[in-house]
Amino acid sequence: MAQLEKLSTEELDQLVKEADLGGREPGGAIGMGLAVVAALWSLFQVWYASPLPFTFGFGILNDTEARAIHLAFAVFLAFCAFPAFKRSSRTVIPWSDWVLALVGAFCAAYLFLFYRELATRPGSPTTMDVAVGLAGVAIMLEATRRAMGFGMLVTTGVFIAFVFLGPYMPEAIQHRGVSLSRFISHMWLTTEGVYGVALGVSVQFIFLFVLFGTLLDIAGAGNYMLQVSLALLGHLRGGPAKVAVMSSALNGMVSGSSVSNVVSGGIFTIPLMKRTGYSGVKAGAIEAASSINGQIMPPVMGAAAFLMVEYVGIPYSEIIKHAALPAIISYVALFYIVHLEALKYDLKPLVRDRQPTWRERMLGWAMGLSGTMVAFAAIYYLITAVQALAGPAAGWVLALVGLVAYVVLMAYSSRYPDVAVDDPLAPEVKLPLPWPTVRAGLHFFIPIVVLLWALMVEELSPGLSAFWATATTMAMVVLQPVMLSIFRPDGAGRTVVQGLLRGVADLWKGLVLGARNMIGIGVACASAGLIVGVITLTGMGLMMTDFVEVVSAGNVLVMLVLTAFICLLIGAGVPTTANYILVATLMAPVIVELGARSGLVIPLIAVHMFVFYFGILADVTPPVGLASYAAAAISGDDPNATGWQATWYSLRTTVLPFVFIFNPQLLLIGLGSWAEVVIVCITGTVASLLFAAATMRWFRTRCTWLEVGMLLIATFLFFRPDWVIDRFSPKYVAAPAADIYKVADRLTEDQWLVVGIAGETLDGKPQTKTVAIPMGNGATGRERLRDAGVTLSQLGAELEVAQVKFGSRAKKLGLEQGYKIMELKLPNPARPSQHWVFIPAAALAFAVWWLQGLRVRRDTTLAAA
């Protein structure tokens, strides 16, 4: 692709609108009407997620009805916001789009409008049902094309064609085919197709989190994160690049869109990076690589992360726990990469008006870290004390405490002027000071504290947690102009009433933008439901297991490489959310099943995180990496070159999924003590830094190929110490199956019971597998197994799986009724600690460091001579 010219701010805004919002902005009464519909969608989602319907006994909807209303809003707005073609008007909605919007909304809401009638005739659709469903599928495909492009349309179309062409397929993927009536009934009148799990998660979780991020951005949190990053890191060597990394990580905590992350931060950081010596390609690649990783950064990850709650069957708080360390490691490694680039090209830092002394810096960091720890402790004990003292009224008391805290923080920060971000193209860029910048937005952390407390401490559902966080943010958006008018009068005569009106206007804008940000995600979830429906209707999942087993010859590593390639290939034309749904539905069960047949214990969450990571990487890989394209539009450089450079920078993210498949400790699974947690965090970070140095071919100085090899070996040993120990000591030892309850009695709720099982496949072939059964709640081992979804029966000396609860984690891991428990696999007590492997790994890394030090001193001596 030819080199791009730099785009103006207006053109960049239009780029984001085209990618995330649809791009069409009609004016006048039509525009206002669409804004009202979008705001109503947001308000409906807030109402549905809240406890208010049950409090007032009004507007109570079951999950299926809510999905239908959700999809009706999404389809209607998709045809109003997304033009049919690139040449179509961005300000006028043609009559044909009005017809498609209204008919599509009716078809989508059909399940809600005629819910009782449809419930009386399951599996027996009338002519009207079939006609509505057929129209709905056709209109859904057109909405898919508009919102996500031809790639998703072609993918969905191929899967639908497979339903009807089954009898004519090759024998390996042949099936009987289905009638049109059964196809429509399955896809449009049940929760197996369009209205399936993906759309349900979009209704319950995703919308509220997207709205939460949008409202925080309206309040100014995104700009605040950029300012804090610039104040803390701008003075370092390669500072603007490090600002891009840190601001993307902070912004990624509240935003799930990689494109908007690129534009909101990149419009400032990319020109600054170019000023300090980075090329346009490298500057754009750094911004793109750091922005896509915003989707893996808790607490608000990409939309696909919320789908894991349903697919894996664990709370979102557990998803956050498992995702945290890899996300942090990935960002630390990228931070190190940009530092190595700065060293390689001897880039100079931006200069402050006054450089603080080392003593002042150390004192500032010490006060900052200690103050943060004190603040966390104060928040925790204050909330705990209020809950203990106030009892049932604790919620109201905490709301009052939050309001008081907000007013106090606003009063404090209003005493100081806002820290403005200078023009990056100005002759001199003035770096803000850290503490004045941080204190200007402390109130932005209140909604994040509410969200984390609800998710991690109270362990509320993601939907209810997002509701309380969103409600807090809505109040903050309304009150912020009021507080500024009180505590910082600007002399323009603004009154409290005018401030309140401004706050209401900002809230309205947030409700509208939140809904528009959800259009593409809602359509993506519904379209992915069509694909999932095809898989469940035709039995394609079992076909894929056999196909992949043949292609990979049963080798798990080959199968993982194949899965990664499929993710990147599909990601070229399918957005992240749909990509995750499609590949997770097809490949995740296959990986777990073939791993179990190979004797590997692969946690289900590790498989889904694997798919999630590679789906995200598709946002930077050419030729259709939207994040790379947006970064190239700012830098004015070649998008393909930017994409390939961003892909190279993302290698440190690419390697992590392969690691935590074989070493789940990186996901904080199977750790017995805090000491082990600390060791895994340190060694995982060191391994990622060494891998970054190897891929950049720079450590203390440029690496020779021998040194690159030594760094890669050290990386492997830090990441996979268990592989070395496995060579001479097995991980498990066999124990009689009859001891299963005795062993389960000793396990805690978060531990796994590893068993070897034997049974037959659906086509009668015998097979053996290794399965790790997660323990549930209960006083005894039998109760914990039953809570995990497994009921056993004993026939003489044999133990057999009598029942596996549908939808349980045990079911998802491949445990089936009728399988026999052949043996228990207990941790080998004679196995040496894998931590010993870290000694030769550290020795290799130190050897490279020492050799390069000798070379640097020799070159310095020669240069001086």
N, C-alpha and C positions, 0 to 999 in steps of 0.2 A: 504494500500500500504506500502510496506517495506520502511524503512528509507533510504533516498538517501545519497550517498556520495557527498561531495562538488564538484562542477564542476569548471574546470579551466576557465580562461578568454576566451580562444578559444572555449571551449564547451558552455559557456554562450552566446557568440556571435552567435554560431550555433543555440542555442535555439531560440534567437530572429529572426534569419533568417528563421528558420522553421516556426515560428508563424506569422511573418509579411512579409517576403520577398520570401518565397517559399523554400529556402534552397539549390537550385541547382545553382552552379557557374561554368559553363563550361569555359575552358581557350582557349587561342589562338584566331584564327579568329572568331570562333563561339561565344566566349564570347564577343569579341569586337562588332560583329554584333548585338547581343542582347542588348548590352549597347547602341548602336546607335539607335535601335528601341525604347528603353525606353526613351532616351533623346529626340527623336523626338516626342514621346507622350507628354512629359513635355512641349516642345516648342509649340506644337499644342495647348495645353490647355492655355498656356500664350497668344498665338496669339488670340485664340477665346475669351478669357476674356477681352482682351484689346480693346481700341478704334481704333487700327491700321487698321483693315479691312475696317472700314467705312471712315477712313482718306484717305487710298490709293485706295478704291473702288475695292479691290481684296480679295479673300478668304472669302467672306461673306457667312455664312452658317446659315440656320434656325435651330431651336432647335432640330428638328427631325434628320436632317442630322448630326449634331454634336453628338447626342447620338449614332448614328450608328457607326461613326468613333471611338468614345470613347470606345464602347464595342468591336470593332474589335481589337483595341490595347490590351484591357484587356484580351480578350480570347486568343489571340496569345501568349502574355507573360505568361499567366497562364499555358499553356501547356509546355512552355519552362522553366519556373522557378519552377513549382511545380511537383516533381516526382510523378509517378503513385502510388508507394507503398513505405513503409519505407525502404525496401531492395533495391530499385532502386538506380542507380548511381546518385551521386550528381555532377558529372563532365561531363557526357556524355548524350546527348539528343538522344534517340533512334528514328529510322525512323518513328515508329508509332506515336510518339508525334509530329513530324514534320507534318505528315499528318493531325492529329487532329487540330494542331495550324493553318495551312493554310486553311483547309476547314472551321474551326470554324470562322476564321477571315473573310472569304468570306461571310459566312452566316450572320455574325453580320453586315457586311458592305452592305448587300444586299439592305437594305432600302435606303442607300445613293447612291449606284451604279445605281439603277433602280427607283429612286424617282419619276421621271416624269411619267414613264410607270405605276407604281403602283397607282399614283394619278388619273389616268384615269379609273381605275377599282376598286373602293372601294367596299369591301364586295363581290367581285367576283374573288377570287384567281384562277390563272391558275394552271395546274399540276406542272409546274416549281416552282411556288410560294409555293405550299403545300410541295413539296419535299425539297426545301431549308429550309422552316420553320420547318419541321419535323426533318431534320438533325440538324438544329440550336438548337432546344429544347433538343435533345438527347446529343449533344456536350456540351450544357450549363449545363446539369445535371452532366456530367463528370467533367467539370471545377469546378462546385460547390463542388463535392466530394473531389477534390484535394485541393482546396483552403480553404474549411471550414469544411471538414470532413463528416462522414456518417450522423451525426445528421441533418444537413441542407438538405442533399440529401433525407433522409427518410421523413423529414417534407414536402419538396417540392413534393416528389413522392406521398405522401398520398393526398395532395391537388389536384394534377393532376388526380389521380385515382377517386377522388370524382366527377370530371366533367363527366366522362363516366359511373360511377356506380350510378348516381343520381336516376334513376328509381327504383333501387333495395335497396335504403336506407330506414331506418325507416321513418315513416310518418312525424316526426318533422323536418327532414332535407332532405326530398325527393324533387327532382326536375326532370324535363323532360329529362335532359341530352342533349348533343349537338353532332353534327357530328364532325369528324376529321377535315374536311375542315374549319368549323366555328371556331373550337378550335385554329387551326394554324393561321388563319386570325386574330383572336382576340389577340393571344399571340405574334405573330412575325411580323405582317404587319400593326399594329396600335400602338397607344401610350397608349393602355389600359393594356398591359401586360409587356413584358420585357422592352420595350422602354417607360415605364411609368414615373410617377413623381419621383420615387426614382433614376432612372438612370439620369433623367434630373437634379436633384439636385447634383448628383455626378459630372456631366459635368460642371455645372454652378458654384458651390461653393466649394465642398469638395476637389476636386483635388488641387485647388490653395492653400487652407489652409494647406493641407498635405505637399505640396511642400514648402510653407512658413516655416513651422515648421522644415522640413528636412534641409533647407538651413541655418536656424538659428543655428541648432545643428552642422552642418558642420563648421560654423563660430566659434563655441565654446560657444554658449549661454547656453547650457545645463550644461556644466562643470562650467561655471561662476555662474549659479544659485545655484549649489551645494556648491561652495566655499563661496558665500555670506551667505548662510544658516548656514554653519559651523562657519563662523566668527562671526555671530550675536548670535548664539544659542548654539554652542558647549560647552561653559563653564557652562551652566546651569545644574541642576540636571536632569539626563536622557537626556543630551544634544544630543547625537547621534540620539535618537528617535525623538526628536523635529526637528533636522536637516532633518530627513527623511520626516517628515510632511511638513515642510516649503519648502524644495527643490522640493517635488512632486507637491505642489501647484504652485510654480513658473514655474516649468517645464511643468506642465499641462496647463499653459497659452498659450504655443506654440506647444504642442504635444497632439495628441488625442489617443495615443496607451498606454494602461495600462501595457502591457508586456515590451515594451522598456523602459517605465518609471521605472518599477521595476528594470530592469537590469542595466540601466545607473546610477541610484542613489544607488540601493541596493548593488551593488558590493563593495561600500565603506561604506555605513551606517550600513548594517547588521553585518559585522564583528566588527565594532565599538560598536554597541549596545551589542553584546555578550561580548565584553571586559569589558563593564561597568556594567554587571550583568544581562542583559536580557537573558532569555533562547532563544535557537534557534527558537523555535516555535513562541514565542512572538515577536522576532526581525523580523522574516519573515512576521508575520501577520501584524505588524505595517507598514512595507514597502508596503505590498500588499494593505492594507486598504487605505493608503494615496495615492497610485499610481492610483487606480481606480477612486478616486475622482478627479483626474486631468481632467477627461472627463466632469465634471460638472463645471469646473472653467473657466469663461470667461477670455479673449475674444475668444480664439480658443478652443471650446468645442469638444466633440466627433463628429464623422461624423453624427450621428443621429440628433444632434442639428440643423444641417443645413436643415434637412428634415422638421423640424417644420415650417420653413418659408413657405413652400408650403402647409403643412397639416393644419396649424392654420390660415394662411393668414395674418401674421403680419410681419413687417420688422425684420431683424436679430438684429438690434439695440434694438428692444423691447424684443427679446428673451434674450439678454444679460442683460437687465435691470431686467427682471423677475428672471433670474437664479442667479444673483449676490449674493443676501442676503442668500439664502439657502446654496450656495456653501461656502461662508465665514463662516456661522454658523457651517457647517459640519466640516470644517477644524479647527476652534477654539475648537470645542468639542473634536476632535481627539487629538489636542495639549494638552488639559486638561486631556484626558484619559492617555496619555503616562506620563504626570506629576504625576497623581495619582499612576500609576504603579511604578514610581520611588520612590514616598513616601512610598508605600506599602512595597517595598523590600529594602528600604534605600540605593538606588543606589547612587554612588558617581559621581560627574561631572568630565569631563576632565579638566586639569589644564593648564592655560596659563603660559608662562614664567614669566609674570608680571601681577598680578591681578590689574586692575584699581580700583581706589577708587570709592565710591558711587558718589562723586561729579563729577568725570571724566565721569562716566557712564551717570549721568543725563545730564551733559553738552553735551556729545556726542549724546544722543537721541534727546535732544532739538535742537541741530544744524542740526541733520539729518532730523528730521521732518519739521523744519522750512525751511531748504534748499530745501526739496522736494516740499513743498507748493510754495515757491518762484519760483522754476523751472517750476512747472505746470502753474503758473500765467504768467510767462515770455513767455512760449511757446504759451499759448492761445492768449495773447495780441500781440505777434510778428506776429503770423499767421494772426490774424484778421486785424492788421495794414497793412500787405503786401497785403492782398486781397482787402482792401479798397483803397490803393494807386496805386497798379499795375493794377487793373481792369482785362481785358482779359488776360494779360500777367502774372497774379499771379501764375499760375502753374509753369512757367519757373523760375520765381523769387524764389518761394519756393523750387524748386529743387536745385537752386544755394545755397540758404540759408542752406538747408540740407547738401549739399556737404561741405560747409564751416564748419558747425557744426561738421560733421564727422571728417574732417581733424584736427580741433582744439582739439576735444576729443581724437583722436588717438595720436596727438602730446603730449597732457598732460599725458595720461596714459602710453605712451612709455617711459617717463622719469623714470618710476619706474619698477622694475622687476615684472614679473608675479608671482602670488601667487600659488605655487604648492601644490597640495593635497598630503599629505604624504600617505605612505602605511599604511592601517588600521591595518595590522598585525605586524607593527614595534613595538619594545619595548616601545617607546614613540611617541605619536602623537603630533606634534606641531600645535597648533591652530593658524590660521592666524588672524591678527587684522582686525577689521571691515572696517575702512575707506580705508586703502590701498587695500583691496579686492574689495570694491565697486567701487573705482575710476578706477580699472583696466579694467572695462567693461562697462562704461557708454554709449559707442557707440552702445551697443546691444539694447538700448531702442529706438533708432531712428526708426527702422521699426515698433516697437510696437506702438509708438506714431502716425506714419503714418496710421496704421491700425485703431486705436481707433478714430483718428480724422475723417477719411473717413467714418467710420461706425456711430459714435455717433453724430458728429457735422455736417458734410456735408450730412449725411444720404444717402450716395451712396449705391448701391446694394452690397450685400455681395461679389459677384463675382468681381465687379469693385474695391471694397475696397481691396480685397485680391490681385488683380492684382498690385495695386500701392504699397502695402506692400511687395509683392513678388519681384517686380522690384527693390525696394529699397534694399532688402536683397541680390538680385543677384549682384547689384553694390557693396554692402558692402563686399560680399565674394570675388569678384575679386580684390577690392582695398586694402583689409586688409593686404595681404603680401607685397604689394607695400609700404603702409604706414610704416610697420615695417622695411622694408629695408632702408627707408629714415630716420626715426626717431630713430631707434634702430639698427644700424649696428652691426652685431655679430662677425665681424672679419673673417667670412668665405668667404668674397669676393662676397657675393650675390649682384647683381645689381638690379636696378629698373626693367629691362627687365625680369630678372629671377623671381623677385617677381610677375610680371604680369603673367608670364607663370604658376607660382604656383597658383595664384588666378584663372586663367582660368581652371586649372586642378581641383581645388576645386569646381568650379561652375559645371563642367562636372559631377563630382561625385555626387553633390547634385541633378542635373537633373535626373541622373540615379536612385539614391536611392529614390527620390520622386516618380518616376513612379513605382518602384517596391513596395513601400509602398502602392500604390493605387491599385495594382492588386486584392488583396483580397476584398477590399472595392467595387471596380467596379463590380466584380463577385457577391458579396453579394447583391448589389443593383439590378442587373439584375435578380438574382434568386428570390429575394423578389418580383420583378415585376411579376414573374410567379404566385406567391401565390396571390398577389393582383388581378391579372387578373382572377384567379379562383373565387375570392370573387365577383368581378363585373359581371362575366359571369353567375354565378349560383344564385346570390341573397343571398349568405351566410350571409351577414351582417344583413339582416332582420331576418334570422333564428336565428342568435346568440342573437339578442335582445330578442326574445321570449324565447329562451333557458335559457339565464342568468336570465331573469325576473322570470322564474319558479324556477330555482335552488336557487336564492337568496331571493325568496318570496318578491321581490320589495325592499329589504333592501339594501341601498346604501353601508353601511359599509361591509356587507357580500360580495357584488359584488366587492368591492375594494380588499378585501382579496383574493377573487377568482382570480382577475386580477393579483395581485402580485404573487400568486402561479403559474399562467400560465407563467408569465415572467421568473420566476426562473426556471421553468421546461423546457421551450423552450430554455432558455439560457444555459442549460447543453450541448446542441449540436449545438447551433446556435450563431454566433457572435453578438455583441451588435447592430450593424447597422440593420442587418436582423431581429433580435429580435424586435427591436423598430418598424420597418415597419410592421411586421406581427401583433403584438399585438395592435399597434395603429390603424391599419386598421380595425381589428376585434372588439376591445374592447372600443376604445376611443368614437366612436359614441354611443355605448351601454351605457356607463357610463353617458354621457351627456343626452341621451334620458331618461334613467330611473331616473336620478336625477331630470330632469325637471318634470317628471310625479309625483315625490314625493314632488314637490314644492321647491326643492333646486336649487339655482342659482350657477352652477359650471362652472367657466370660462374654455373655451376650452384649453387654455394654461396650466392650472393646471392639466387637465387630461393627456395631452401629456407629461408634466414634470413627472407626476407620473409613466407613462410607461417607460420613459427614465431612471429614477433613478433605477427602479427595473431591467431593462435590463442590466445596468452597474453592479449591485450587483452580477449578474450571473458570473462575472469574478473572484470572490473570493469563491463562494460557491462550496463545493465539490459536485460531484466527478470530475468535469471538469473545475475547476476554474484556467484558465491559469495564471493569475497574482499570485495566491497562489503557483502554481506549480513552477513558475520561482523563487519566493522568497525562496521556500523550496530547490530549486536546489543550491542556494547560501549559505543558512544557513546549508545545509546538514541534515535537519530534515524531519520529516514525512509531506508530502504535505497535507494529509487529516487533520491532527491535525492543521497544519498551516492555512488551509482553514476554519476550524470551528472557530479557534481563530479570524481570520480576519473577519468572519461573525459576531462574537460577538462584535468586535470593531465597525463594521459597523451598529450596531443597531441604533446609533444616526443618521445615514443617512436614515435608513429604516423608522424611525418614521416621518421624515420630509414630505414625500409625502402625508401621511394621514392627516397631519396638514394642508398643504396648499390647499388640496381639500376642507376642511370645513372652513378654515380661509385663504382666498386668500391674505390677507394683507401681509402675509409672502413673497408673490411674488410681493409686492409693488403695489397691485391692490386695488383701492378704498380708497386711502389715500388722504385727502384733504389739508394737510399742511406739511411743513417740520418738525414741532413739532411731528406730528403723525409718520412720517418716523423715526425720532430719537427714539421715544418710541417703535415702532415695532422692530427696530434693537436691542435695548437694551434688551427688554423683551424676544425676540426670542433667543438671545444669552444666556441669563440667564437660560431660560427654557432648552436649549440644554445642558448646563453645569450641571444643576441639574439632568437631565436624565442620563448623562454620569456618574455622581457620584452614582446614584442609581444602574445602571447596573454594575458598578465596585465595589459596596458595600464599598465605601470609600469616606469620605468627609474630615473632619479633622483627623479622625481615622476610624477604621472599623465600618461600620454601622450595627445596629441591624435591624431585619426585620421590626420592627415598624418604624424605621427611614427611611428605604427604601420606605415603603408605604407613609410616609409623603412627601418625596422628589418627588415621582411619582405624588402625588396629586398636589403639588406645580407646577410641570412641566405641568400638564394638565391645571391648572388655568392660567399659563402664556401663554401657547400655544392657549387655547380655552376660553378666557374670555367671548366671545359671547355666548357660550353654557349656562353659568350661567344666563346671562341676559335674554336669550330666555325663561327660565323657567317661568318668570313672566311678560315679556314685549315683544310683537311681534316685529320683525325687520321691518315689512312693515305694512302700513295701506292702505286700498282699496280706490281708487278714480275712478270716472266715466271714461269709455273708451273714451268718447267724448272729454276729456281734453288732449288727447295725444299730440296734436301739441303745446298747451300752455306749457305743461311740457317739451317737447323736446326743445322748444325755450330757456328754462332756463339752459339746460344742455350744457356742453362744449364737445369738440371733444373726450376727453379721458374718458367721463363718460358713464354710461349704463342706458338704459331705461328698467325697469323691468315691464313685462306685464303678465297677465294670459290669456291664449288662449285656445280655445276649437275647436275640429275638429274630424275627423275620420281617423283611420289607413287605410292602403291599403286593408285590409280585411273587412272594414266597421264597425269596433268597435269604439264606441265613446271614446274620451280621452280628458283630460285636462292637460295642462302643464304650467310651469312657465319658461319664457324665458327672458334673459337679452340681449336686443338688443344694440350692441355697436354703439355709435354715430359716424358718418362720418364727412366729411367737409361740410360746407354750412353756409349761413347767417341765415337761418331760420330752425326751427325744421323739417319741411317737407323736406327741402333739405338735412339735415343731415341724416334723415331716408332713403331717396332715395340713398344717397351716401353709406350708410351701406348695401344697397341691398334690401330694403323693399319699396314697393309701396302699399299704402292702398287705399281702396275705401269705401265710406260711403253710406249705404242703409238705409235711414231713421235714426233711432237712433243707428243702428248697424254699427260697423267698421269691415271690412273684409280685409284680406291680398290678394291683387289683384295680386301681382307678387313678387317673390323672385329671385334676380339675381343669376344665376348659379355660384358657386364657391365663393360667398360672405361669409363673416363671419356669417351673419344672417342664410344663408343656412346651414353652418356647425353646427350651434347651434340648428338646428331642426325646424326652422320656415318654414312652407309649405304654398303654395298657397291654398286659400279656408278656412284657419283657421280664426275664428272670435276672435277679441280682446274683451275679456269679462270684464276686469278691468285693471286699472293701479295699480301698487304696489309701493307706495312712502315711503321713509324713515320715520319711526315713530318719530315725533318731541318730543313726551313725553318719549321716551326710554332713560333711564339713560346711562351715558357713561360706556362702558365696562372696562375702565381703573380703575374703583373702585375695580374690582376683583383682581387687582394686589396687593392690600394691604394685604388681607388674604394670598395670595400666598407668598408674601415676608415674612409675619409673620411665616408661616410654615417653610420656608427655614431657617429663623433666629433661630427658635426654635431648629431645628436640630443642627445648628452651635453652639448654646449656650449649649445644652445638651452634645454634644461631647466635648466642651471645658471643662465642668465640669469633664467629665470622664477622659480627658487627664491630667488635673491637679491632680485629685485623684490618677491616676496611677503613675504619676511622684512623688507625695508625698510618696506613698507606696514604690516605687523603691528606693527612697533616704533613707527611714527609714530602 
